[in-house]
Amino acid sequence: METKTFAELGLSSKVQAAIDAAGYTIPTPIQAAAIPIAVTGRDVLGIAQTGTGKTASFVLPMITRLETGRARARMPRSLILAPTRELAAQVAQSFEKYGVNNKLNLALLIGGMSMDDQVKKLDRGVDVLIATPGRLLDHFQRGRIMLMGVEILVIDEADRMLDMGFIPDIEKICKLLPPRRQTLFFSATMPPEITRLVSQFLTNPERIEAAPPATTAKTITQLFRFCANGEDWAKREVLRELISSQNVKNAIIFCNRKVEVAILHKSLVKHGFSAGALHGDMDQKARMETLDKFRAGELKLLAASDVAARGLDIPDVSHIFNFDLPWQPDDYVHRIGRTGRAGKEGVSASLVTTDELKSLKDIEKMLGEPVVWLGEAPSDEDFAEAGKKRRGRGGRT
């Protein structure tokens, strides 16, 4: 099939000029499939993971469609719901980048920052409102916003919304919107709860899959290191050895719990590593400052939880380290998908304790091939012992 260019997707001349100025010519597969549908006003169900270019697949047609019309006070013309503050802020940056030739007004309703300026914008009227579900409902209940003028609804990272318990809020919000609207719905996976939401709130959507679920890029070298001593202090020692032995330009290190993120970050700094942390207890200003430093290369390592890191747009990460194996194989794919992008080589390295060997088997089954071990692989006795021991905490740092 012939590769399409952005110029063939039906976008407005102003949007096309912004794309040209940004230096892009060829859309990603989901952009090529979703944009021509979305620009006509039809509903879209996009099954796409982080790193596929899905943000532009709704931002670009939205800007095109919103070029005509005018916003009214407290009545946004379009609404984008995102699960985290960081993702919402990144979507806002994308609108600013591609809407540079348009005069669209934008407001951002997220926690952790002053709302005074955003409320003033709402009072003047906004074309695009980007929000996390809880903050949006808070403003609606206070009478600061009316939703009957929404022409386009975007629900981004719906499966992560499910993980975070936002589905009841999403249902409330959808029922407050006019039934005659366009809905653009994106999710990396389609569990039953998400399928139900789609059937309830989308009308005859075009289903678009950017890639089969649970696939990993061929550009990623995946390595695993068995930790016979599964205590956290011992794992931290192994991690430091791994980081020092690899040619790490920059890396994201994933932990399953935010308390582990904080402990690991403190330990890395103590041992002389350039490291930052990203977890749910940080306020918005601190999180954005850490991200900016990591993107700028001022921090080499970023310790993070899945929820805090979901949807982060950091295009050039050389390594991903899993301090803990994720509980779900799909989360393994999400994590390591932040390296090896755009044809570049990337490396993921995962620490595995005896207690995590069952999770490893699930990942191995998903990958369809045996994993590659750095050093000694676990024995049959280790697999037999899996799940019988509880990993200790505390001890040395």
C-alpha positions as CSV (number, residue, x, y, z in Angstrom):
1,M,0.0,0.0,0.0
2,E,1.3,3.4,-0.9
3,T,2.4,5.6,2.0
4,K,0.3,8.7,2.5
5,T,1.6,12.1,3.4
6,F,-0.1,14.5,5.8
7,A,-1.1,16.6,2.8
8,E,-3.4,13.8,1.6
9,L,-5.4,13.5,4.9
10,G,-7.9,16.3,4.4
11,L,-6.5,18.7,7.0
12,S,-6.9,22.5,6.6
13,S,-4.2,24.6,5.0
14,K,-3.4,26.3,8.4
15,V,-2.9,23.0,10.1
16,Q,-0.9,21.7,7.2
17,A,1.4,24.7,7.4
18,A,2.0,24.0,11.1
19,I,2.8,20.4,10.3
20,D,5.3,21.5,7.6
21,A,6.9,24.0,10.0
22,A,7.3,21.2,12.6
23,G,9.2,19.2,9.9
24,Y,6.7,16.3,9.5
25,T,5.7,14.7,6.2
26,I,4.7,11.1,6.7
27,P,2.0,10.3,9.3
28,T,2.2,7.2,11.6
29,P,-0.1,4.3,10.8
30,I,-2.8,5.5,13.3
31,Q,-2.6,9.1,12.1
32,A,-3.0,8.0,8.5
33,A,-6.0,5.9,9.3
34,A,-7.7,8.0,11.9
35,I,-7.3,11.6,10.6
36,P,-9.3,11.2,7.4
37,I,-12.2,9.7,9.3
38,A,-12.1,12.1,12.3
39,V,-12.0,15.2,10.0
40,T,-15.4,14.2,8.6
41,G,-17.0,14.2,12.0
42,R,-17.4,10.4,12.4
43,D,-16.8,8.7,15.7
44,V,-13.4,6.9,16.0
45,L,-12.4,4.0,18.2
46,G,-8.6,4.0,18.2
47,I,-6.7,1.0,19.7
48,A,-3.2,2.4,20.1
49,Q,-0.4,2.3,22.6
50,T,1.8,5.0,23.9
51,G,4.4,6.1,21.2
52,T,2.2,5.5,18.2
53,G,1.4,9.1,17.5
54,K,-2.2,8.9,18.6
55,T,-2.3,12.4,20.2
56,A,-1.8,14.1,16.8
57,S,-4.4,11.7,15.3
58,F,-7.1,13.6,17.2
59,V,-5.5,17.0,17.7
60,L,-4.9,17.7,14.0
61,P,-8.5,17.0,12.8
62,M,-10.0,18.8,15.9
63,I,-8.1,22.0,15.0
64,T,-9.3,21.7,11.4
65,R,-13.0,21.2,12.5
66,L,-12.9,24.0,15.1
67,E,-11.6,26.6,12.6
68,T,-15.2,27.6,12.0
69,G,-17.5,28.6,14.8
70,R,-17.1,30.6,18.0
71,A,-16.8,29.8,21.7
72,R,-19.3,31.1,24.2
73,A,-18.7,31.9,27.9
74,R,-18.4,28.8,30.1
75,M,-19.4,26.6,27.1
76,P,-16.4,24.8,25.6
77,R,-16.8,23.6,22.1
78,S,-14.6,20.5,22.6
79,L,-13.5,18.4,25.6
80,I,-10.5,16.2,26.0
81,L,-10.4,13.9,29.0
82,A,-7.0,12.5,30.1
83,P,-6.2,10.3,33.1
84,T,-3.2,12.3,34.4
85,R,-2.0,15.8,34.7
86,E,1.1,15.1,32.6
87,L,-0.8,13.7,29.7
88,A,-3.3,16.6,29.8
89,A,-0.4,19.1,29.8
90,Q,1.2,17.3,26.8
91,V,-2.0,17.4,24.8
92,A,-2.2,21.1,25.5
93,Q,1.4,21.5,24.2
94,S,0.4,19.6,21.1
95,F,-2.6,22.0,20.5
96,E,-0.2,25.0,20.9
97,K,2.2,23.5,18.5
98,Y,-0.2,22.6,15.7
99,G,-2.7,25.4,16.3
100,V,-0.1,28.1,15.9
101,N,-1.9,29.5,12.8
102,N,-5.3,29.4,14.4
103,K,-6.9,31.6,17.1
104,L,-8.3,28.8,19.2
105,N,-8.7,29.5,22.9
106,L,-7.6,26.6,25.2
107,A,-8.0,25.9,28.9
108,L,-6.4,23.2,31.1
109,L,-8.3,21.9,34.2
110,I,-5.9,19.7,36.2
111,G,-5.0,19.4,39.8
112,G,-1.8,20.8,41.4
113,M,-2.0,24.2,39.9
114,S,-3.9,27.5,40.4
115,M,-7.2,27.5,38.6
116,D,-7.8,31.3,38.6
117,D,-6.4,31.9,35.1
118,Q,-8.1,28.9,33.7
119,V,-11.5,29.9,35.2
120,K,-11.0,33.4,33.6
121,K,-10.4,31.7,30.2
122,L,-13.6,29.6,30.7
123,D,-15.5,32.8,31.4
124,R,-14.3,34.3,28.1
125,G,-15.1,31.1,26.2
126,V,-12.8,28.3,25.1
127,D,-12.7,26.2,21.9
128,V,-10.7,23.4,23.6
129,L,-11.0,22.3,27.2
130,I,-8.5,19.6,28.4
131,A,-9.2,18.1,31.8
132,T,-8.8,15.2,34.2
133,P,-12.3,13.8,35.0
134,G,-12.3,14.6,38.7
135,R,-11.3,18.3,38.2
136,L,-13.8,18.7,35.4
137,L,-16.7,17.4,37.6
138,D,-15.6,19.6,40.4
139,H,-15.9,22.7,38.2
140,F,-19.2,21.6,36.8
141,Q,-20.7,21.0,40.2
142,R,-19.6,24.5,41.2
143,G,-21.4,26.0,38.2
144,R,-18.3,27.2,36.5
145,I,-18.8,25.3,33.3
146,M,-21.6,24.1,31.1
147,L,-21.2,21.1,28.8
148,M,-24.2,21.3,26.5
149,G,-22.1,23.1,23.8
150,V,-19.5,20.3,23.3
151,E,-19.2,19.4,19.7
152,I,-16.2,17.0,20.0
153,L,-15.3,14.7,22.9
154,V,-12.0,12.9,23.2
155,I,-11.4,10.2,25.7
156,D,-7.7,9.4,25.8
157,E,-6.0,6.4,27.5
158,A,-9.4,4.9,28.5
159,D,-7.9,1.7,29.8
160,R,-5.7,3.7,32.2
161,M,-8.8,5.6,33.3
162,L,-10.3,2.2,34.1
163,D,-7.1,1.3,36.2
164,M,-7.4,4.5,38.1
165,G,-11.1,4.2,38.9
166,F,-12.3,7.0,36.6
167,I,-15.0,5.1,34.6
168,P,-17.9,6.2,36.8
169,D,-16.8,9.8,36.3
170,I,-16.5,9.3,32.6
171,E,-20.0,7.9,32.5
172,K,-21.3,11.0,34.4
173,I,-19.6,13.4,32.1
174,C,-20.8,11.6,28.9
175,K,-24.4,11.9,30.2
176,L,-23.9,15.7,30.6
177,L,-22.9,16.1,27.0
178,P,-25.2,16.6,24.0
179,P,-26.0,13.3,22.3
180,R,-25.3,14.7,18.9
181,R,-21.5,15.1,19.0
182,Q,-18.4,13.5,17.7
183,T,-16.5,11.1,20.0
184,L,-12.9,10.1,19.5
185,F,-12.0,7.3,21.9
186,F,-8.5,5.9,22.4
187,S,-7.4,2.9,24.5
188,A,-4.4,0.6,24.4
189,T,-6.5,-2.5,25.3
190,M,-10.1,-3.4,25.2
191,P,-11.2,-5.1,28.4
192,P,-15.0,-5.7,28.9
193,E,-15.6,-2.5,30.8
194,I,-14.1,-0.4,28.0
195,T,-16.1,-2.3,25.3
196,R,-19.3,-1.6,27.3
197,L,-18.3,2.1,27.5
198,V,-17.8,2.2,23.7
199,S,-21.1,0.6,22.9
200,Q,-22.9,3.0,25.3
201,F,-21.4,6.3,24.2
202,L,-20.1,6.0,20.6
203,T,-22.2,6.0,17.5
204,N,-21.2,3.6,14.7
205,P,-17.4,4.3,15.2
206,E,-14.7,3.5,12.8
207,R,-12.4,1.0,14.6
208,I,-8.7,1.6,14.0
209,E,-5.9,-0.5,15.4
210,A,-2.4,0.9,15.2
211,A,-0.8,-2.4,16.1
212,P,-1.9,-5.7,17.6
213,P,-2.1,-5.5,21.4
214,A,0.9,-6.7,23.4
215,T,3.5,-6.3,20.7
216,T,7.0,-5.0,21.3
217,A,9.2,-3.2,18.9
218,K,11.9,-5.2,17.1
219,T,14.3,-2.4,17.9
220,I,14.3,-3.2,21.6
221,T,16.8,-5.6,23.1
222,Q,15.1,-7.2,26.1
223,L,17.3,-8.5,28.9
224,F,16.4,-10.1,32.3
225,R,18.5,-10.4,35.4
226,F,17.6,-13.0,38.1
227,C,18.0,-11.7,41.7
228,A,18.4,-14.7,43.9
229,N,18.3,-12.4,46.9
230,G,14.9,-10.7,46.4
231,E,15.3,-8.1,49.2
232,D,15.0,-4.6,48.0
233,W,18.5,-3.5,49.1
234,A,20.0,-6.4,47.2
235,K,18.0,-5.5,44.1
236,R,19.2,-1.9,44.3
237,E,22.8,-3.1,44.3
238,V,22.1,-5.2,41.2
239,L,20.4,-2.3,39.5
240,R,23.3,0.0,40.1
241,E,25.7,-2.6,38.6
242,L,23.4,-2.9,35.6
243,I,23.2,0.9,35.0
244,S,27.0,1.2,35.3
245,S,27.6,-1.7,32.9
246,Q,25.3,-0.5,30.2
247,N,26.0,2.4,27.9
248,V,23.1,4.4,29.3
249,K,22.3,7.8,27.7
250,N,19.2,8.2,29.8
251,A,16.8,5.7,31.4
252,I,13.4,5.4,33.0
253,I,13.3,2.9,36.0
254,F,9.9,1.5,36.8
255,C,8.7,0.5,40.3
256,N,5.2,-1.0,41.1
257,R,4.6,1.3,44.1
258,K,5.2,5.0,44.6
259,V,6.9,4.3,48.0
260,E,9.4,2.2,46.2
261,V,9.9,5.1,43.7
262,A,10.8,7.4,46.5
263,I,13.2,5.0,48.2
264,L,15.0,4.0,44.9
265,H,15.4,7.7,43.9
266,K,16.9,8.5,47.3
267,S,19.3,5.5,47.0
268,L,20.4,6.4,43.5
269,V,21.2,10.0,44.5
270,K,23.1,8.7,47.6
271,H,25.3,6.6,45.4
272,G,26.1,9.5,43.0
273,F,23.7,8.9,40.2
274,S,22.0,11.8,38.4
275,A,18.3,10.9,39.1
276,G,14.8,12.3,39.5
277,A,11.5,10.8,40.6
278,L,8.0,10.8,39.3
279,H,5.1,9.6,41.5
280,G,1.6,10.5,42.3
281,D,2.2,12.3,45.5
282,M,4.3,15.1,43.9
283,D,2.6,18.4,43.1
284,Q,2.2,19.5,39.5
285,K,5.1,22.0,39.6
286,A,7.6,19.5,40.9
287,R,6.5,16.9,38.4
288,M,6.8,19.2,35.4
289,E,10.2,20.5,36.6
290,T,11.5,16.9,36.9
291,L,10.3,16.0,33.5
292,D,11.8,19.2,31.9
293,K,15.2,18.4,33.5
294,F,15.0,14.8,32.2
295,R,14.1,15.8,28.7
296,A,16.9,18.4,28.7
297,G,19.4,15.8,29.8
298,E,20.0,17.5,33.2
299,L,18.9,14.2,34.8
300,K,20.1,10.9,33.5
301,L,17.7,8.6,35.4
302,L,14.0,8.9,36.1
303,A,12.4,6.5,38.7
304,A,8.7,6.3,38.1
305,S,5.5,4.4,38.8
306,D,3.2,3.3,36.0
307,V,0.4,5.7,36.7
308,A,2.8,8.7,36.9
309,A,4.6,7.8,33.7
310,R,1.6,6.8,31.6
311,G,1.5,8.7,28.3
312,L,4.7,10.6,28.8
313,D,6.1,12.0,25.6
314,I,9.9,11.5,25.9
315,P,11.0,10.6,22.4
316,D,14.6,9.5,22.9
317,V,15.1,7.1,25.8
318,S,18.0,4.7,25.5
319,H,17.1,2.3,28.4
320,I,14.2,1.1,30.4
321,F,14.8,-0.7,33.7
322,N,12.1,-2.7,35.5
323,F,13.1,-2.6,39.2
324,D,9.9,-4.6,39.7
325,L,8.2,-6.7,37.1
326,P,4.7,-5.3,36.3
327,W,1.7,-7.3,37.5
328,Q,0.2,-7.4,34.0
329,P,2.0,-8.4,30.8
330,D,0.4,-5.5,28.9
331,D,2.1,-3.0,31.3
332,Y,5.4,-4.6,30.4
333,V,4.8,-3.7,26.8
334,H,3.7,-0.1,27.8
335,R,6.9,0.3,29.9
336,I,9.5,-0.9,27.4
337,G,7.7,0.8,24.5
338,R,9.3,4.1,25.7
339,T,12.6,3.0,24.2
340,G,13.5,1.9,20.7
341,R,11.2,4.4,19.0
342,A,11.3,5.8,15.5
343,G,13.7,3.1,14.3
344,K,16.3,3.7,17.0
345,E,17.8,0.9,19.0
346,G,16.8,0.6,22.7
347,V,17.4,-1.7,25.6
348,S,15.1,-2.9,28.4
349,A,16.5,-4.7,31.4
350,S,14.3,-6.3,34.1
351,L,15.1,-7.5,37.5
352,V,13.3,-10.7,38.5
353,T,13.0,-12.2,42.0
354,T,11.8,-15.7,42.8
355,D,8.4,-14.3,43.8
356,E,8.1,-12.7,40.3
357,L,8.8,-15.9,38.3
358,K,5.1,-16.4,37.7
359,S,4.8,-12.9,36.3
360,L,7.8,-13.6,34.1
361,K,6.2,-16.7,32.7
362,D,3.1,-14.6,31.7
363,I,5.4,-12.1,30.0
364,E,7.3,-15.0,28.2
365,K,4.0,-16.4,27.0
366,M,3.0,-13.0,25.6
367,L,6.3,-12.6,23.9
368,G,6.1,-16.1,22.4
369,E,9.8,-16.9,23.0
370,P,12.2,-17.5,26.0
371,V,13.6,-14.5,27.6
372,V,17.4,-13.7,27.5
373,W,19.1,-13.8,30.8
374,L,22.0,-11.6,31.9
375,G,24.1,-13.9,34.1
376,E,22.8,-17.0,35.7
377,A,19.2,-18.0,34.9
378,P,16.9,-19.2,37.6
379,S,16.9,-23.0,38.3
380,D,14.0,-25.4,38.2
381,E,14.1,-25.3,42.0
382,D,13.7,-21.5,41.9
383,F,10.6,-21.8,39.7
384,A,9.2,-24.5,42.1
385,E,9.8,-22.1,45.0
386,A,8.1,-19.2,43.2
387,G,5.3,-17.6,45.2
388,K,6.3,-19.3,48.5
389,K,8.5,-16.5,49.8
390,R,7.7,-12.9,50.5
391,R,10.2,-10.4,49.5
392,G,11.6,-8.4,52.4
393,R,11.8,-4.6,52.6
394,G,14.1,-2.3,54.5
395,G,17.7,-3.0,55.2
396,R,20.5,-1.2,53.4
397,T,20.0,1.6,50.8
